[in-house]
Structure formats: C-alpha cells, structure tokens
Amino acid sequence: GMGKRDDLIAQYADDLRNKCGMEPDMALLEKVTKGCGPAIYNRDASTVAGSDTAELETIKKNFLMKKLGLADSESLMGGIQSVIETYGRSERNKYRAVVYYMLTKHFGKESVYG
C-alpha cells in the first residue's frame, strides 16, 4: 500500500519535472494519484496510450466530464492532446496520474480535489 504509492508519486513527480517541464504541486499530485484508485498498481491501467482514440474518449468522459465536471466541447479533446504533446508523443509510459494531474491544471480544476 503506502510505501508503493509513495514510490509511484515520486516517479510521477520526476516525470512532471523532467519530461513535462513543470514543478509539481505535490499535494495536488498526491490527491490525483489517490483519486486514480488501484489502477495505478496495474501495469496496463496505470499508463495511457496517447495514440488510442478510444482511450482518450474514455478519459474525456470519465475524467474530464464526470470527475472534473466539465461540459462536453471541442476544447476537452484539445486539452487532452495538448497534455499528450507536453508529455511527449514518443514517451511510451505516460502515467495516468500524471496525465490526470496535467489535465486538472490545464482546465484550472484543482478545487475538485479540495
């Protein structure tokens, strides 16, 4: 449980700094990671395939609309694409928690995480 999650959060923070060029808000990153639930421990579910349209649609529906409470619009997929771009299209392991963190920041929805 805890130790493993802390290791993952450290890895996510490292990706935000070194791959995405941003200094992570650790409190928010922790909350977003917790919000991902057990998916972070599953090899397949813990990462996002940036070129998989169906997966990006799911992120739009389940995360942006359901979790962040955003209304459906063109800007949602635009935000997802911009985050994928920031992470690096060639980056194979795009961690879900990092993608969700950047989306939360992109749409200014930090308040959802209290």
C-alpha positions as a LaTeX table, in Angstrom:
\begin{tabular}{lrrr}
\hline
Residue & $x$ (\AA) & $y$ (\AA) & $z$ (\AA) \\
\hline
Gly1 & 0.00 & 0.00 & 0.00 \\
Met2 & 1.54 & 3.21 & 1.28 \\
Gly3 & 5.23 & 2.70 & 0.51 \\
Lys4 & 4.46 & 1.57 & $-3.02$ \\
Arg5 & 2.19 & 4.55 & $-3.63$ \\
Asp6 & 4.84 & 6.96 & $-2.32$ \\
Asp7 & 7.36 & 5.44 & $-4.75$ \\
Leu8 & 4.92 & 5.94 & $-7.62$ \\
Ile9 & 4.22 & 9.55 & $-6.59$ \\
Ala10 & 7.97 & 10.20 & $-6.59$ \\
Gln11 & 8.16 & 8.70 & $-10.10$ \\
Tyr12 & 5.24 & 10.87 & $-11.27$ \\
Ala13 & 6.86 & 13.99 & $-9.81$ \\
Asp14 & 10.07 & 13.09 & $-11.63$ \\
Asp15 & 8.17 & 12.77 & $-14.93$ \\
Leu16 & 6.48 & 16.14 & $-14.38$ \\
Arg17 & 9.86 & 17.79 & $-13.78$ \\
Asn18 & 11.96 & 16.04 & $-16.39$ \\
Lys19 & 9.55 & 15.08 & $-19.17$ \\
Cys20 & 6.84 & 17.72 & $-18.85$ \\
Gly21 & 8.99 & 20.64 & $-17.68$ \\
Met22 & 6.83 & 21.64 & $-14.71$ \\
Glu23 & 7.40 & 21.79 & $-10.97$ \\
Pro24 & 4.72 & 19.56 & $-9.41$ \\
Asp25 & 2.30 & 20.72 & $-6.73$ \\
Met26 & 2.93 & 17.67 & $-4.54$ \\
Ala27 & $-0.30$ & 17.97 & $-2.52$ \\
Leu28 & $-2.38$ & 18.01 & $-5.70$ \\
Leu29 & $-0.34$ & 15.22 & $-7.29$ \\
Glu30 & $-0.95$ & 13.06 & $-4.22$ \\
Lys31 & $-4.72$ & 13.69 & $-4.34$ \\
Val32 & $-4.92$ & 12.98 & $-8.07$ \\
Thr33 & $-2.93$ & 9.77 & $-7.57$ \\
Lys34 & $-5.24$ & 8.65 & $-4.75$ \\
Gly35 & $-8.21$ & 9.50 & $-6.98$ \\
Cys36 & $-6.94$ & 7.05 & $-9.62$ \\
Gly37 & $-7.51$ & 4.25 & $-7.12$ \\
Pro38 & $-5.99$ & 0.79 & $-7.60$ \\
Ala39 & $-5.48$ & 1.43 & $-11.35$ \\
Ile40 & $-2.02$ & 2.86 & $-10.56$ \\
Tyr41 & $-0.80$ & $-0.60$ & $-9.46$ \\
Asn42 & $-1.95$ & $-2.31$ & $-12.65$ \\
Arg43 & 0.68 & $-2.21$ & $-15.39$ \\
Asp44 & $-1.84$ & $-1.74$ & $-18.14$ \\
Ala45 & $-4.27$ & 0.62 & $-16.41$ \\
Ser46 & $-1.53$ & 2.78 & $-14.88$ \\
Thr47 & $-0.50$ & 4.21 & $-18.26$ \\
Val48 & $-2.29$ & 5.98 & $-21.10$ \\
Ala49 & $-1.81$ & 5.16 & $-24.78$ \\
Gly50 & $-1.70$ & 8.62 & $-26.31$ \\
Ser51 & $-2.50$ & 7.37 & $-29.81$ \\
Asp52 & $-5.51$ & 5.28 & $-28.77$ \\
Thr53 & $-8.56$ & 7.37 & $-29.67$ \\
Ala54 & $-10.95$ & 5.14 & $-27.73$ \\
Glu55 & $-8.84$ & 5.52 & $-24.60$ \\
Leu56 & $-8.71$ & 9.30 & $-24.98$ \\
Glu57 & $-12.51$ & 9.36 & $-25.38$ \\
Thr58 & $-12.80$ & 7.41 & $-22.12$ \\
Ile59 & $-10.55$ & 9.94 & $-20.36$ \\
Lys60 & $-12.73$ & 12.72 & $-21.71$ \\
Lys61 & $-15.95$ & 11.11 & $-20.46$ \\
Asn62 & $-14.82$ & 9.57 & $-17.18$ \\
Phe63 & $-12.26$ & 12.10 & $-16.05$ \\
Leu64 & $-12.92$ & 15.48 & $-17.65$ \\
Met65 & $-16.71$ & 15.31 & $-17.66$ \\
Lys66 & $-17.53$ & 13.02 & $-14.72$ \\
Lys67 & $-14.71$ & 13.80 & $-12.30$ \\
Leu68 & $-13.83$ & 17.41 & $-13.19$ \\
Gly69 & $-17.43$ & 18.31 & $-14.10$ \\
Leu70 & $-16.57$ & 19.91 & $-17.45$ \\
Ala71 & $-19.22$ & 20.29 & $-20.16$ \\
Asp72 & $-18.60$ & 18.44 & $-23.41$ \\
Ser73 & $-16.90$ & 20.64 & $-26.01$ \\
Glu74 & $-14.11$ & 20.63 & $-28.60$ \\
Ser75 & $-11.76$ & 22.09 & $-26.01$ \\
Leu76 & $-11.81$ & 18.86 & $-23.98$ \\
Met77 & $-10.08$ & 16.74 & $-26.62$ \\
Gly78 & $-7.87$ & 19.74 & $-27.37$ \\
Gly79 & $-6.76$ & 19.76 & $-23.74$ \\
Ile80 & $-6.06$ & 16.04 & $-23.79$ \\
Gln81 & $-3.99$ & 16.36 & $-26.99$ \\
Ser82 & $-2.05$ & 19.28 & $-25.55$ \\
Val83 & $-1.22$ & 17.27 & $-22.41$ \\
Ile84 & $-0.13$ & 14.26 & $-24.52$ \\
Glu85 & 2.06 & 16.66 & $-26.52$ \\
Thr86 & 3.62 & 18.06 & $-23.32$ \\
Tyr87 & 4.34 & 14.56 & $-22.03$ \\
Gly88 & 5.92 & 13.72 & $-25.39$ \\
Arg89 & 4.21 & 11.66 & $-28.06$ \\
Ser90 & 7.16 & 9.28 & $-28.20$ \\
Glu91 & 7.10 & 8.77 & $-24.42$ \\
Arg92 & 5.92 & 5.18 & $-24.05$ \\
Asn93 & 4.96 & 5.21 & $-20.39$ \\
Lys94 & 2.56 & 8.07 & $-19.98$ \\
Tyr95 & 1.38 & 7.59 & $-16.42$ \\
Arg96 & $-2.36$ & 8.04 & $-15.95$ \\
Ala97 & $-1.88$ & 10.03 & $-12.73$ \\
Val98 & 0.50 & 12.45 & $-14.49$ \\
Val99 & $-1.91$ & 12.89 & $-17.41$ \\
Tyr100 & $-4.82$ & 13.49 & $-14.98$ \\
Tyr101 & $-2.70$ & 15.93 & $-12.95$ \\
Met102 & $-1.81$ & 17.95 & $-16.06$ \\
Leu103 & $-5.44$ & 17.93 & $-17.20$ \\
Thr104 & $-6.57$ & 19.18 & $-13.79$ \\
Lys105 & $-4.05$ & 22.02 & $-14.09$ \\
His106 & $-4.86$ & 22.70 & $-17.76$ \\
Phe107 & $-8.55$ & 23.19 & $-17.02$ \\
Gly108 & $-7.95$ & 25.01 & $-13.71$ \\
Lys109 & $-9.97$ & 22.44 & $-11.77$ \\
Glu110 & $-7.71$ & 21.99 & $-8.72$ \\
Ser111 & $-10.72$ & 22.81 & $-6.49$ \\
Val112 & $-12.27$ & 19.41 & $-7.37$ \\
Tyr113 & $-9.55$ & 17.89 & $-5.19$ \\
Gly114 & $-10.28$ & 20.23 & $-2.28$ \\
\hline
\end{tabular}
